[in-house]
Amino acid sequence: MLVNRKLILAHFWLAFAVFGIALTLGAWQMFIRSPIGTWLSNPELYYRSLTAHGTVMGYVFPTLVAIGFGYAISESALEQRLVGVRWAWAGFWLIVAGSTMAVIPIALGRASVLYTFYPPLIGNVFYYLGVVLVVVGSWIWVALMSINLRAWRKAHPGAPVPLAMFANVAGSYLWAWTAVGAALELLLQIIPVAAGLKTTIDAGLARVFFSWTLHAIVYFWLMPTYIAYYTIVPRAIGGRVYSDTMARISFILFLVVAMPIGMHHTFADPQVGAGFKFIHSAFTALVTLPTLLTVFTICASVEIAARLRGGRGLFGWIRALPWDNPMMLALAFSFVMLGFGGAGGLINMSYQLDASIHNTQWITGHFHLIFGGAIVIMYFAIAYDLWPHLTGRELIDLRLIRTQLWLWFVGMMITTFPWHWVGILGMPRRMAYFDFGDPGIAPQALSVTLSAIGGFILLASGILFLVILARGMRAPQTDAGPYRFALAVHQPATVPVALNTHALWVGLMIALTLTNYGYPILTLALNEGTSVPAVYVGAQ
């Protein structure tokens, strides 16, 4: 049952509207940095654009998708009306207000600090307050997911929590704890300086606080994608989930090991000791476990669907898969990009190998391939799957949907592979422009041009996606029926307490985070004479 369709649609439409704006900015950035673009003579315009692009794509867009999808999961999987609808709308409007408050200083050139904030650079205080409002709005969703699950448990004592809701609540808890790092950096370090209460800042401590959020936020972005892998794809292609238990374990592993790993982003930072860098690197390697578990389980689930369709032989069943089904296509593309992006991540987590690609275009290629590629293409799939149930209208042009997915996949590969290559060659990221007349970097011009072309293919795909959804609002009416999630091959009648509740795993998540971050943060906080003068963006 989807009762609060307007609430869910509001989150999705705002998410995809700001996504379209950020995508346009991204394509423009690649164009002006390439040999085919003419520089506008003011690098600061580039950094305004980059800050807006990163802030929207990092904080606003995936948060709105996760929240909207989360409300849909709560009502459909639990088969009960959403508890706290007024609070849900309040959270939505807080995100709207916060996004607006943050974007205005960026547009005025007063907050070109990128989405990672980069102290001692300090932007306008309203930019940071806007980000805080977005986070507070999202925490309302976290609370509501917990409240709705508790209400369902009271009505169904001892019953297995539906897999989609179990994963959804795990994702909300992960986000609540993930955001604490950036919140501490903003409230204790940055906002007092931006508000004029201080003139110096401990940039090293601030970076450690942000590393708390910096990598774990990726797994928050990933949660809706993994929920779609497990609970939408098998149903959409006529199959079943290979194992409900393995699915729950994968989400539990993400909850536990995704948090205490962020310091591998500070390998080049002298204020963090080598011992803790090693510990975080080791924990980063553990994140491959839920990913590999998911790849195995979903491949097995897909094989089940193919064999139910008559597929035979060791590999012959692959031909029996419904490749004309957009959900199957999106899954295949997502897995390919996840594979390449994950392999790049193994390089990033290695202390020795990271030294070769740190702060190069390799890093840009890696996280765009994971987020913009593997994650966002499944956001498209989620929207396509939900749209008839939210609007009561059918998305009838499957060929157009397949074209949009192909364009996104091809565009992302063309964009990110050259970035990886020039990163190996040493091209730095975050540069507003390059002088390709210099013989030292002239050979990289072709790769950068290819990335710009890929960016425009992505823009075309994004526009087509919005067109498809808009046309879907005027399509013929249909009775899509209740929104359902995939069932397991052996649907459990009972589930062990450890796999049906979150308290133990949330406690372990918090304990590991405090263990891996507590000593470095405390040591840095007690050090004296480590603060440096703030550099105010836009100051004359």
C-alpha positions in Angstrom: 0.0 0.0 0.0 1.3 3.4 -1.0 -0.9 6.0 0.8 1.4 9.0 0.9 2.2 9.2 -2.7 2.5 13.0 -2.8 5.1 12.9 0.0 7.2 10.3 -1.9 6.8 12.0 -5.2 7.8 15.4 -3.7 11.1 13.8 -2.6 11.7 12.2 -5.9 10.9 15.2 -8.0 13.0 17.5 -6.0 15.9 15.0 -6.0 15.8 14.6 -9.8 15.3 18.3 -10.4 18.5 19.3 -8.4 20.2 16.3 -10.0 19.5 17.8 -13.5 21.0 21.1 -12.4 24.1 19.5 -10.9 24.5 17.3 -13.9 24.5 20.3 -16.2 27.1 22.0 -14.1 29.3 18.9 -14.2 29.2 18.8 -18.0 30.1 22.5 -18.2 33.0 21.9 -15.9 34.4 19.2 -18.0 33.9 21.3 -21.2 35.8 24.3 -19.9 38.7 22.2 -18.6 39.1 20.5 -21.9 40.9 21.7 -25.1 37.6 22.1 -26.9 36.4 24.8 -24.4 37.4 28.4 -24.1 38.3 29.4 -20.5 36.1 32.2 -19.2 39.2 33.9 -17.6 37.8 33.6 -14.0 38.7 30.3 -12.3 36.5 31.3 -9.3 33.5 30.6 -11.5 34.7 27.0 -11.9 35.0 26.5 -8.2 31.5 28.0 -7.6 30.2 25.5 -10.0 32.2 22.6 -8.5 31.0 23.4 -5.0 27.4 23.5 -6.1 27.8 20.3 -8.1 29.4 18.4 -5.2 27.1 19.8 -2.5 23.9 18.8 -4.5 25.3 15.4 -5.6 26.8 14.6 -2.2 24.3 15.8 0.3 20.9 16.7 -1.3 20.3 14.3 -4.2 21.0 10.9 -2.7 19.5 11.9 0.6 16.2 12.8 -1.0 16.2 9.5 -3.0 16.9 7.5 0.1 14.2 9.3 2.1 11.5 9.0 -0.7 12.4 5.4 -1.3 12.5 4.8 2.4 8.9 6.0 2.9 7.8 3.9 0.0 9.4 0.8 1.6 7.9 1.6 5.0 4.4 1.7 3.6 4.7 -1.1 1.1 6.9 -3.7 3.0 5.2 -3.2 6.3 1.7 -2.8 4.8 0.8 0.0 7.2 0.2 3.8 6.9 3.2 5.9 7.6 3.4 7.1 11.2 4.4 10.7 11.5 3.4 12.1 8.1 3.5 15.7 9.4 7.0 15.2 10.6 8.0 13.7 7.3 6.7 16.9 5.5 8.6 19.0 8.1 11.8 17.1 7.2 11.2 17.7 3.5 10.8 21.4 3.9 13.9 21.6 6.1 15.8 20.0 3.3 14.3 22.5 0.8 15.2 25.4 3.1 18.7 24.1 3.8 19.4 23.5 0.1 18.3 27.0 -0.8 20.3 28.6 2.1 23.4 26.7 1.0 23.1 27.4 -2.7 22.7 31.2 -2.5 26.1 31.9 -1.0 27.7 29.5 -3.5 26.1 31.4 -6.4 27.3 34.7 -5.0 30.9 33.4 -4.8 30.9 33.4 -1.0 31.3 29.6 -0.4 33.6 28.1 -3.0 34.9 25.5 -0.6 33.8 22.3 -2.4 31.5 19.8 -0.7 34.4 18.6 1.5 34.7 22.2 3.0 38.5 22.3 2.8 39.5 24.3 6.0 41.2 26.6 6.5 39.1 27.9 3.6 36.0 29.3 5.2 32.8 30.3 3.3 29.8 32.2 4.2 28.2 30.9 7.4 24.8 30.4 5.7 26.3 27.8 3.4 27.2 25.7 6.4 23.9 26.3 8.2 22.1 25.2 5.1 24.0 21.9 5.1 23.1 21.5 8.7 19.4 22.0 8.0 19.6 19.3 5.2 21.1 16.9 7.7 18.6 17.7 10.4 15.8 17.2 7.9 17.2 13.8 7.0 17.5 12.8 10.7 13.7 13.2 11.0 13.5 10.5 8.4 15.9 8.3 10.4 13.7 8.7 13.5 10.5 8.0 11.6 11.9 4.8 10.1 12.7 3.5 13.6 9.3 4.6 14.9 7.4 2.9 12.0 9.4 -0.3 12.5 8.7 -0.3 16.2 4.9 0.2 15.5 5.0 -2.8 13.1 6.8 -5.0 15.7 4.2 -4.3 18.3 1.5 -5.5 15.8 3.6 -8.5 14.7 5.6 -9.8 17.7 8.3 -12.2 16.7 7.6 -12.0 13.0 10.5 -11.6 10.6 11.0 -8.0 9.6 10.5 -7.7 5.8 14.0 -7.7 4.1 13.4 -4.3 2.4 12.5 -2.6 5.7 15.3 -4.3 7.6 17.8 -2.9 5.0 16.1 0.5 4.9 16.3 1.0 8.6 20.0 -0.2 8.6 20.7 2.4 6.0 19.0 5.1 8.0 21.1 4.2 11.1 24.2 4.2 9.0 23.4 7.7 7.8 22.6 9.0 11.2 26.0 8.0 12.6 27.9 8.8 9.4 26.7 12.4 9.4 28.0 12.9 13.0 31.5 13.4 11.8 30.7 16.3 9.4 28.3 17.7 12.0 31.1 17.8 14.6 33.4 19.5 12.2 30.8 22.1 11.3 29.6 22.8 14.8 32.9 22.7 16.6 35.4 23.8 14.0 33.9 25.7 11.0 30.7 27.5 11.9 32.4 29.4 14.9 35.0 30.7 12.5 32.5 31.4 9.7 30.3 33.3 12.2 33.3 35.5 13.3 33.6 34.0 16.8 37.1 32.7 16.0 39.7 33.6 13.4 41.8 30.4 13.5 41.0 26.8 12.8 42.7 23.4 13.4 42.5 22.2 9.8 44.1 18.8 10.6 41.5 18.0 13.3 38.7 19.2 11.0 39.9 16.9 8.2 39.8 13.9 10.6 36.3 14.8 11.6 35.3 14.9 8.0 37.0 11.6 7.2 34.5 10.1 9.7 31.8 11.0 7.1 33.8 11.1 3.9 33.8 7.4 3.0 30.9 6.0 5.0 28.6 8.4 3.2 29.3 6.4 0.0 27.6 3.4 1.7 24.6 5.5 2.6 24.4 6.4 -1.1 24.8 2.7 -1.9 22.0 1.5 0.4 19.0 2.2 -1.9 21.0 0.5 -4.8 21.6 -2.6 -2.7 18.0 -2.7 -1.6 17.0 -2.6 -5.3 19.4 -5.4 -6.0 17.9 -7.7 -3.4 14.2 -6.7 -3.3 13.3 -5.3 -6.7 15.4 -6.9 -9.4 14.5 -10.6 -8.7 10.8 -9.8 -8.7 11.0 -7.6 -11.8 12.7 -10.3 -13.9 10.5 -13.1 -12.6 12.8 -14.7 -10.0 13.4 -15.0 -6.3 16.1 -13.9 -3.9 18.6 -16.8 -3.5 19.0 -16.3 0.3 17.2 -14.0 2.7 19.8 -14.8 5.3 22.7 -13.8 3.1 21.0 -10.6 2.2 20.5 -9.7 5.9 24.1 -10.5 6.7 25.3 -8.2 3.8 23.4 -5.2 5.2 24.6 -6.0 8.7 28.2 -6.0 7.5 27.7 -2.7 5.8 26.3 -1.3 9.0 29.3 -2.5 11.0 32.4 -2.1 8.8 31.4 0.9 6.6 32.1 3.4 9.4 35.6 3.0 10.9 37.5 3.3 7.5 37.6 7.0 6.6 41.2 7.7 7.6 42.5 6.0 4.5 41.6 9.3 2.9 44.3 11.0 5.0 47.3 8.9 4.0 49.1 12.1 2.9 48.1 14.0 6.1 51.0 14.1 8.7 48.7 14.7 11.7 47.4 11.1 11.6 49.6 8.3 12.8 50.7 5.5 10.5 49.2 2.9 12.9 45.6 4.3 12.6 46.1 4.7 8.9 46.9 0.9 8.7 43.9 0.0 10.9 41.5 2.0 8.7 43.1 0.5 5.5 42.5 -3.0 6.9 38.8 -2.2 7.8 38.4 -0.8 4.3 39.4 -4.1 2.9 36.6 -5.7 5.0 34.0 -3.7 3.0 34.7 -6.0 0.1 33.0 -8.8 2.0 29.3 -7.6 1.8 30.0 -6.5 -1.8 31.2 -9.9 -2.8 28.4 -11.6 -0.9 25.9 -9.4 -2.7 27.4 -10.1 -6.1 27.2 -13.9 -5.4 23.7 -13.7 -4.0 22.3 -11.5 -6.8 24.0 -13.5 -9.6 22.4 -16.6 -8.0 19.0 -14.9 -7.9 19.3 -13.9 -11.5 20.2 -17.4 -12.5 17.1 -18.7 -10.7 15.0 -16.3 -12.8 16.7 -17.4 -16.0 16.2 -21.1 -15.3 12.6 -20.5 -14.5 12.4 -19.0 -18.0 13.8 -22.2 -19.5 17.6 -21.4 -19.4 19.8 -24.5 -19.6 23.5 -25.4 -19.3 26.4 -24.0 -17.4 26.2 -20.6 -19.1 23.3 -21.0 -21.5 20.9 -19.6 -18.9 22.4 -16.2 -19.5 20.7 -16.0 -22.9 17.4 -16.7 -21.2 17.5 -13.6 -19.1 15.0 -10.8 -20.0 17.6 -8.4 -21.5 14.8 -6.2 -22.8 13.7 -5.6 -19.2 15.1 -2.2 -18.1 15.6 -3.6 -14.6 17.8 -6.4 -15.9 19.7 -3.9 -18.1 20.3 -1.5 -15.2 21.5 -4.3 -12.9 24.0 -5.5 -15.5 25.4 -2.0 -16.1 25.5 -1.3 -12.4 27.5 -4.5 -11.7 30.0 -3.7 -14.5 30.6 -0.2 -13.1 30.7 -1.5 -9.5 33.3 -4.0 -10.6 35.6 -1.5 -12.2 35.0 1.1 -9.5 35.6 -1.4 -6.7 38.8 -2.6 -8.3 40.0 1.1 -8.3 39.0 1.3 -4.6 41.4 -1.5 -3.7 44.2 0.8 -5.1 43.0 3.7 -3.0 43.0 1.7 0.2 46.6 0.6 -0.2 49.0 2.9 1.6 51.7 2.3 -0.9 49.6 2.3 -4.1 47.6 5.3 -3.0 50.8 7.4 -3.0 50.8 7.1 -6.8 47.3 8.3 -7.4 46.5 10.5 -4.4 44.8 13.7 -5.4 44.9 12.9 -9.1 42.1 12.5 -11.6 42.2 8.8 -10.8 40.2 9.6 -7.6 37.7 11.6 -9.6 37.2 8.7 -12.0 36.9 6.2 -9.1 34.1 7.9 -7.1 32.2 9.0 -10.2 32.2 5.4 -11.5 30.9 4.1 -8.1 28.4 6.9 -7.3 27.5 8.3 -10.7 27.7 4.9 -12.4 26.8 1.9 -10.2 24.6 3.8 -7.8 22.8 6.4 -9.8 21.8 4.0 -12.6 19.9 2.0 -10.0 18.3 5.2 -8.7 16.9 5.5 -12.3 15.7 1.9 -12.1 14.0 2.5 -8.7 12.2 5.5 -10.1 11.0 3.6 -13.2 9.8 0.7 -11.0 7.9 2.9 -8.6 6.5 5.5 -11.0 3.3 3.6 -12.1 2.5 3.0 -8.4 3.1 6.6 -7.4 1.3 8.2 -10.4 -1.3 5.6 -11.4 0.1 5.9 -15.0 2.1 3.4 -17.0 5.6 4.0 -18.4 4.9 2.5 -21.8 8.0 3.4 -23.9 10.4 0.7 -22.7 12.7 1.3 -25.7 13.2 4.9 -24.6 14.0 3.7 -21.1 16.5 1.3 -22.4 18.1 4.0 -24.6 18.4 6.2 -21.5 20.2 3.5 -19.5 22.5 2.7 -22.4 23.4 6.4 -22.8 24.2 6.6 -19.1 26.4 3.5 -19.1 28.3 4.5 -22.2 28.6 8.1 -21.1 30.0 7.1 -17.6 32.5 4.7 -19.1 33.7 7.3 -21.6 33.9 9.9 -18.8 35.7 7.9 -16.1 38.2 5.7 -17.9 40.2 8.6 -19.4 40.2 10.1 -15.9 41.8 7.0 -14.5 44.4 7.0 -17.2 45.4 10.7 -16.8 45.4 10.1 -13.1 48.0 7.4 -13.5 50.0 9.9 -15.5 49.8 12.4 -12.6 47.2 14.9 -13.7 45.9 16.6 -10.5 42.2 17.0 -9.7 40.4 20.1 -8.6 42.2 22.2 -11.2 40.2 24.9 -13.0 42.0 24.6 -16.3 45.1 23.2 -17.9 47.5 24.7 -20.5 47.5 21.9 -23.1 50.1 23.9 -25.0 52.6 22.7 -22.4 54.5 19.7 -23.9 54.4 18.0 -20.6 50.6 17.6 -20.6 49.8 18.0 -24.3 49.5 14.2 -24.7 46.7 14.1 -22.1 44.5 16.5 -24.2 42.8 13.6 -26.0 41.8 11.8 -22.8 40.4 15.0 -21.3 38.5 15.7 -24.5 37.0 12.2 -24.4 35.9 12.8 -20.8 34.1 16.0 -21.8 32.3 14.1 -24.6 31.3 11.5 -22.1 30.0 14.3 -19.8 27.6 15.5 -22.6 26.4 12.0 -23.2 25.6 11.8 -19.5 23.8 15.1 -19.7 21.7 13.8 -22.7 20.9 10.7 -20.7 19.9 12.8 -17.7 17.6 15.0 -19.7 16.0 12.0 -21.3 15.4 10.5 -17.9 13.5 13.6 -16.8 11.6 13.6 -20.0 10.5 10.0 -19.5 9.3 10.7 -16.0 7.5 13.9 -17.1 5.8 12.0 -20.0 4.9 9.3 -17.5 2.8 11.9 -15.5 0.6 12.2 -18.6 0.6 8.6 -19.8 -2.6 6.4 -19.9 -3.9 5.5 -16.5 -3.2 2.1 -15.1 -3.9 0.0 -12.1 -0.4 -1.0 -11.1 -1.7 -2.9 -8.0 0.1 -3.1 -4.7 3.8 -2.5 -4.7 5.6 -5.7 -3.9 9.2 -6.8 -3.1 10.9 -10.0 -4.1 10.5 -13.1 -2.0 13.2 -15.5 -1.1 13.5 -19.0 -2.5 12.9 -20.2 1.0 10.9 -17.5 2.6 11.7 -17.6 6.4 9.0 -18.2 8.9 11.3 -17.2 11.7 14.6 -15.3 11.7 17.3 -15.4 14.5 17.1 -12.3 16.7 20.5 -11.2 15.6 19.3 -11.1 11.9 16.0 -9.5 12.8 17.1 -6.5 14.9 19.6 -3.7 14.7 20.6 -2.9 18.3 23.6 -5.3 18.5 25.0 -4.1 15.2 24.4 -0.4 15.8 26.3 -0.8 19.1 29.2 -2.5 17.4 29.2 0.2 14.7 29.4 2.9 17.3 32.0 1.1 19.4 34.3 0.4 16.4 34.0 4.0 15.2 34.9 5.4 18.7 37.8 2.9 18.9 39.2 3.9 15.5 38.6 7.6 15.8 38.6 8.3 19.5 42.3 8.4 20.3 43.3 10.4 17.1 40.6 13.0 17.7 41.4 13.3 21.4 45.1 13.6 20.7 44.6 16.3 18.1 42.1 18.2 20.2 44.6 18.4 23.1 47.5 19.5 21.0 48.2 23.2 21.3 49.4 25.6 18.6 48.0 23.6 15.7 45.4 26.1 14.6 46.1 28.3 11.5 44.5 31.6 10.3 41.3 31.1 8.4 41.2 32.1 4.7 37.8 33.6 4.0 36.4 32.9 0.5 35.3 36.0 -1.3 37.1 38.4 1.2 38.5 41.5 -0.4 
